[in-house]
Amino acid sequence: MAKTESPLMSFSASGSIGQRLVFSERASGSQARFQRKQKDKITAPRIVERDRYSASVQTWNEMTFDEQQVFVVRAILLQMTGYNLFMKEALPDIEGDLGGFDLGFSFLGLA
């Protein structure tokens, strides 16, 4: 419920109570404010992006340990996790171009 890090009646209260009331430190001092709920506007491009992301996550979860290790090893030099590298390569760019990437992993010789 309450996730405050300092006492509420102190000069440095921080954290949140519930999902709306937030205590924080700003340059101007301590403040308590109500966090506005973010609008979740459902648009066609957003649905497409969510579907692409969900498909990529599902593909990662269905990969074997050895298939995932290919990405883990490649990601070490990039200081990333294997999952992050996979998602970076699996998700199309902003214009929606797949860039020749096939979620079948034929480029790894694993499919």
C-alpha positions in Angstrom: 0.0 0.0 0.0 2.3 2.8 1.2 5.7 3.0 -0.3 7.2 5.9 1.5 11.0 6.0 2.1 11.0 8.6 4.8 8.6 9.6 7.6 5.5 11.5 6.3 5.7 14.2 8.9 9.4 14.9 8.3 11.0 17.5 6.0 12.1 14.9 3.5 9.2 12.6 2.9 9.5 10.6 -0.3 7.6 7.8 -2.0 3.9 7.2 -2.7 0.8 6.3 -0.9 -1.5 4.3 -3.1 -1.2 5.0 -6.8 -1.9 8.7 -6.8 -0.4 10.6 -3.8 3.4 11.1 -4.4 5.9 12.8 -2.0 9.1 13.9 -3.5 12.1 16.3 -3.2 12.4 19.0 -5.8 14.8 21.9 -6.2 12.1 24.1 -4.6 11.8 21.7 -1.6 9.6 18.9 -0.5 6.3 18.5 -2.2 3.2 16.3 -2.2 1.3 16.0 -5.4 -1.4 13.9 -7.0 -0.1 11.8 -9.9 -2.5 12.1 -12.8 -3.5 8.8 -14.4 -1.9 8.5 -17.8 -4.3 8.2 -20.7 -4.2 4.9 -22.5 -5.4 6.0 -25.9 -6.0 3.0 -28.1 -5.0 3.8 -31.7 -4.3 1.6 -34.7 -0.5 2.3 -34.7 -0.3 1.6 -31.0 -2.2 -1.7 -31.3 0.3 -2.7 -34.1 3.3 -1.8 -31.9 1.9 -3.7 -28.9 1.3 -6.8 -31.1 4.8 -6.6 -32.4 6.2 -6.3 -28.9 4.1 -9.2 -27.6 5.1 -11.4 -30.5 8.8 -10.7 -29.9 8.4 -11.5 -26.2 6.6 -14.7 -27.0 9.3 -15.7 -29.4 12.0 -15.1 -26.8 10.1 -17.2 -24.3 9.7 -20.0 -26.7 13.4 -20.1 -27.6 15.6 -22.9 -26.2 18.4 -22.0 -23.8 21.0 -22.5 -26.6 19.1 -20.2 -28.9 19.0 -17.5 -26.2 22.7 -18.0 -25.4 23.5 -16.8 -29.0 22.1 -13.4 -28.0 23.6 -13.5 -24.5 27.1 -14.0 -25.8 26.7 -11.3 -28.5 25.3 -8.9 -26.0 28.3 -9.1 -23.6 30.5 -6.8 -25.7 27.6 -4.3 -26.1 27.0 -4.3 -22.3 23.4 -5.4 -22.8 21.4 -8.4 -21.7 20.7 -11.1 -24.4 17.0 -10.3 -24.0 17.6 -6.6 -24.7 19.7 -7.4 -27.8 17.1 -9.8 -29.1 14.3 -7.2 -28.6 16.4 -4.5 -30.3 16.9 -6.7 -33.3 13.5 -8.3 -33.4 11.4 -5.2 -33.2 11.1 -3.2 -36.4 12.3 0.3 -36.6 10.0 3.3 -36.2 8.9 3.3 -39.9 7.7 -0.3 -39.4 10.3 -1.8 -41.7 11.3 -5.3 -40.5 14.7 -4.8 -42.1 14.7 -8.4 -43.3 14.5 -9.7 -39.8 12.6 -13.0 -39.7 11.4 -14.2 -36.3 12.0 -17.7 -37.6 15.7 -17.3 -36.7 16.8 -18.9 -40.0 19.8 -16.5 -40.0 21.1 -18.4 -36.9 20.7 -21.7 -38.6 18.5 -22.8 -35.7 15.2 -23.0 -37.4 
